[in-house]
């Protein structure tokens, strides 16, 4: 530190210059290249991204696809006890989970509340179906089941 007294008027004048150069909160932000689907910050708040009708339509198509897959899983026509049939069924469950996750991300980015809730329900249903098949096979249920079929169990 120096022994000379500070010139507060000079320092405050410099601060005033910096404040004058900064944009005020009431001024609209300068146009910038906004990323695809990103929100633009203005005044400390995050604005919702602009959503076109095509983006909304594709999000709803994803959600409806996930819902149809989830509902269709309740009508699975083949036995799912073990072996190849079980592998195909678990693959179909993974498709339901991926569809739910995909539509949840899309609906979140586009701020579509109802679509997001439905997508999360699809995701939850896929998780329930997966747990129902996997947990008895890893020893987390009263009645244990096997992954592979015995020689006489291929049809069940």
C-alpha positions as CSV (number, residue, x, y, z in Angstrom):
1,X,0.0,0.0,0.0
2,X,1.1,3.5,-0.7
3,X,1.0,6.3,1.7
4,X,-0.8,8.6,-0.7
5,X,-4.6,9.2,-0.1
6,X,-6.9,7.8,-2.7
7,X,-8.7,10.0,-5.2
8,X,-12.2,8.8,-4.7
9,X,-13.7,11.2,-7.3
10,X,-11.4,9.7,-10.0
11,X,-12.2,6.1,-9.1
12,X,-16.0,6.8,-8.9
13,X,-15.8,8.5,-12.3
14,X,-14.2,5.3,-13.8
15,X,-16.9,3.2,-12.2
16,X,-19.6,5.5,-13.7
17,X,-18.0,5.0,-17.1
18,X,-18.1,1.3,-16.8
19,X,-21.8,1.3,-15.7
20,X,-22.7,3.7,-18.6
21,X,-21.1,1.2,-21.2
22,X,-23.1,-1.8,-19.9
23,X,-26.6,-2.3,-21.3
24,X,-29.4,-1.5,-18.9
25,X,-31.9,-4.2,-17.9
26,X,-34.7,-2.3,-19.6
27,X,-33.0,-2.4,-23.0
28,X,-33.6,-5.4,-25.1
29,X,-30.6,-7.6,-25.6
30,X,-28.6,-7.3,-28.7
31,X,-29.5,-9.9,-31.4
32,X,-27.1,-12.8,-31.2
33,X,-26.9,-16.1,-33.0
34,X,-29.1,-18.3,-30.9
35,X,-28.5,-22.0,-31.0
36,X,-31.1,-24.4,-32.1
37,X,-33.7,-24.8,-29.5
38,X,-31.7,-22.9,-26.9
39,X,-33.3,-20.3,-24.6
40,X,-31.9,-16.7,-24.7
41,X,-31.1,-15.1,-21.4
42,X,-32.4,-11.6,-20.9
43,X,-32.3,-9.7,-17.6
44,X,-31.3,-12.7,-15.6
45,X,-34.3,-14.7,-16.7
46,X,-34.4,-17.5,-19.2
47,X,-36.9,-17.0,-22.0
48,X,-38.7,-20.0,-23.6
49,X,-37.4,-21.0,-27.0
50,X,-39.5,-20.2,-30.0
51,X,-41.3,-23.3,-31.2
52,X,-42.6,-23.7,-34.7
53,X,-45.6,-25.8,-35.5
54,X,-43.4,-28.5,-37.1
55,X,-41.4,-28.9,-34.0
56,X,-44.5,-29.2,-31.9
57,X,-46.0,-31.7,-34.3
58,X,-42.8,-33.9,-34.3
59,X,-42.7,-33.9,-30.5
60,X,-46.3,-35.0,-30.3
61,X,-45.7,-37.7,-32.8
62,X,-42.8,-39.0,-30.6
63,X,-45.0,-39.0,-27.6
64,X,-47.9,-40.8,-29.4
65,X,-45.4,-43.4,-30.7
66,X,-44.2,-44.0,-27.2
67,X,-47.7,-44.3,-25.8
68,X,-48.7,-46.7,-28.6
69,X,-45.7,-48.8,-27.9
70,X,-46.3,-48.8,-24.1
71,X,-50.0,-49.8,-24.6
72,X,-49.0,-52.4,-27.1
73,X,-46.7,-54.1,-24.6
74,X,-49.7,-55.0,-22.5
75,X,-50.9,-57.2,-25.5
76,X,-47.7,-59.0,-26.1
77,X,-48.8,-62.3,-27.8
78,X,-45.8,-64.5,-27.2
79,X,-44.6,-66.3,-24.0
80,X,-41.9,-64.4,-22.2
81,X,-40.7,-67.0,-19.7
82,X,-37.2,-67.6,-21.0
83,X,-34.8,-67.9,-23.9
84,X,-35.2,-66.1,-27.2
85,X,-38.8,-65.0,-26.5
86,X,-37.6,-63.3,-23.3
87,X,-34.7,-61.6,-25.2
88,X,-37.1,-60.2,-27.8
89,X,-39.5,-59.1,-25.1
90,X,-36.8,-57.3,-23.2
91,X,-35.6,-55.7,-26.4
92,X,-39.2,-54.4,-27.0
93,X,-39.2,-53.0,-23.4
94,X,-36.0,-51.2,-24.1
95,X,-37.6,-49.7,-27.2
96,X,-40.4,-48.4,-25.0
97,X,-37.9,-46.9,-22.5
98,X,-35.9,-45.2,-25.3
99,X,-39.1,-43.8,-26.9
100,X,-40.1,-42.4,-23.5
101,X,-36.7,-40.9,-22.9
102,X,-36.6,-39.5,-26.5
103,X,-40.0,-37.9,-26.2
104,X,-39.4,-36.6,-22.7
105,X,-36.3,-34.7,-23.9
106,X,-38.1,-33.3,-26.9
107,X,-41.1,-32.2,-24.9
108,X,-38.9,-30.7,-22.2
109,X,-36.9,-28.6,-24.8
110,X,-40.1,-27.4,-26.4
111,X,-41.8,-26.6,-23.1
112,X,-44.8,-28.9,-23.8
113,X,-46.1,-29.8,-20.4
114,X,-48.7,-32.4,-21.1
115,X,-46.5,-34.1,-23.7
116,X,-43.7,-34.2,-21.1
117,X,-46.0,-35.8,-18.4
118,X,-47.1,-38.4,-20.9
119,X,-43.5,-39.1,-22.0
120,X,-42.5,-39.6,-18.3
121,X,-45.4,-42.0,-17.9
122,X,-44.2,-44.0,-20.9
123,X,-40.7,-44.1,-19.3
124,X,-42.1,-45.2,-16.0
125,X,-44.2,-47.9,-17.6
126,X,-41.1,-49.2,-19.5
127,X,-39.2,-49.3,-16.2
128,X,-42.0,-51.2,-14.5
129,X,-42.1,-53.8,-17.3
130,X,-38.4,-54.2,-17.2
131,X,-38.3,-54.6,-13.4
132,X,-41.1,-57.2,-13.6
133,X,-39.0,-59.3,-15.9
134,X,-35.5,-58.7,-14.6
135,X,-35.9,-58.6,-10.8
136,X,-37.1,-62.3,-10.4
137,X,-34.1,-63.3,-12.5
138,X,-31.5,-61.6,-10.4
139,X,-32.8,-63.0,-7.1
140,X,-34.8,-60.0,-5.9
141,X,-38.2,-61.7,-5.8
142,X,-39.8,-64.6,-3.8
143,X,-40.2,-66.7,-6.9
144,X,-36.9,-67.0,-8.8
145,X,-37.0,-67.3,-12.6
146,X,-34.2,-68.2,-15.0
147,X,-32.9,-66.5,-18.1
148,X,-32.5,-69.6,-20.2
149,X,-35.0,-72.4,-20.9
150,X,-34.5,-76.1,-20.1
151,X,-34.8,-78.6,-22.9
152,X,-38.5,-79.2,-22.2
153,X,-39.4,-75.5,-21.4
154,X,-39.0,-73.9,-24.8
155,X,-42.7,-73.3,-25.4
156,X,-43.5,-71.6,-22.1
